[in-house]
Amino acid sequence: MAAQQRPLSPHLQVYQPQLTSVLSIVHRGTGVMLSLGAFILAAWLISIAGDGDAFAQFNSFAGSLPGKLALFAFTASLAYHLLNGIRHLLWDIGWGFELPQVYASGWIVLGLALAVTCVVAYIGLQAGGAA
């Protein structure tokens, strides 16, 4: 008896990216970034508890361009992950499962996350982060 030919399962190259799948992947990625950011937050707290030199060294890194970019990425991750988490909570209570609502809430989350990130970055730079 000859081996039966089975169809191959479609893989990611076959599918077109959709807003829902991209937002899901970004939500997971921002969760990972927030986990890594927690280690940086712990390092900051340790530098505060340590001597003044460790705190000054941490502040000099945070004030540099790579440090500011890392803080901006962490802020963007926090804003998006929080707002998309609220969206998921709304889904948990049964609101927003129709496809137009799913897309509308996705775009709203992206817009609000961008706005919140920019406002927090502006406030941070005005409070002395630009020096």
N, C-alpha and C positions, 0 to 999 in steps of 0.2 A: 504494500500500500504506500503510495507516494505521500510525502509530507504536504499537508494542506497549507496553502499560502494565505497568511492572515494580513489584513491591512495594517499598515503602520499608523500609529497614533500621531496626529498632527502635533507639531512642535511650535515653539515661539516664533520661528521665522514665517509661519503661515499666517498668523493673526496680525491684524492691524492694531496698533495701540489705540486704546479708547481712553477717554477721560477717567472713567471709573477704574480701569486697571492701573493707569499711571498714578492716580491719587492713592490707590492702595499700596503701590510699591513705594511711593514717596513717604507715606505714613509709616511704613516699616523702617525705611531708611532714617527718617527723623527720630524714630524711637531709638535706633542704634546710636545716632549722634548724641542724643540726650544722655544715653548711658555713658558714653565716653566723656561727655561734658561733666558728668557727676564726678568723675575722677579729677578733672581739672578744678572743679569747685572744692573738692576735698584737699587738693594741693594748696589752693588759696587759703583755706581755713588753717591748714598746718603752718603755712608761712606766717599767718597772723599770730598763731600761738607761739611761733619760734621767735628768733631774734629779729631785730629791725633790718638786718642785712637781707635775710630771706624774703621779707615782705617787700623791700625795695627792689630786689631782683625780680620778683614776680610782677610787681607793678611796672617795671621797665619793659618786661616782655609784653604785658597786657597793653601798654601804651605804644608799642611798635606796630608797624603796618601788619605783619602776620598775626599779632595778637588781636588787633582790632578786627581783622577779617574773621578770625576764629570766634570772637565775641559776637560779630554780626551773624555768622552762620549758626551759632548756638541760639541766638535770639530768634532767627527765622525758623529754626527747627522747633523751638518751644512754642512760638505763636501758631505755626501750622499744626503741630501735633495736638495742641490744646483745642483749637477750633475744630479740627477734624474729629477729635474725640467727642466734642459736644454734638457734632453731626451724627456720630455713631450712637450716642445716647438717645438722640431723637429717633433714630431708626429702631432702637430697642423698645421704644414705647409705641411703635407702629406708624410713625409719621414719616412721610417722604419716600415711600417705596416706588411711586410711579416714576417712570423713566424721565419725564420732564423735570420733576422735582429733584431727582437724583443729580441730573446735570446742573440744574440751577443752584442747588446747595453746594455742589462742588466748586462752581465758579465763585460763589459767594465766599466760601472758605478761602480760596486762593486770593481773592481781592482783599478780604479782611486781614489775612496773614501778612500780605505785602504791606498794607497800611499800618498795621500794628508794629511790624518790624521797622518800618521807616520812622515812625513816631518815636519808638524807643531808642533807635540809633541817633535821631536828632537830639532828643533829650540828653542822652549820654554824652554826645559830643559837646553840647552846650554847657553841661555841668562840669566841664574840665577835661573831657576825654580828647579834645583836639590839641591840647598842649603837649 
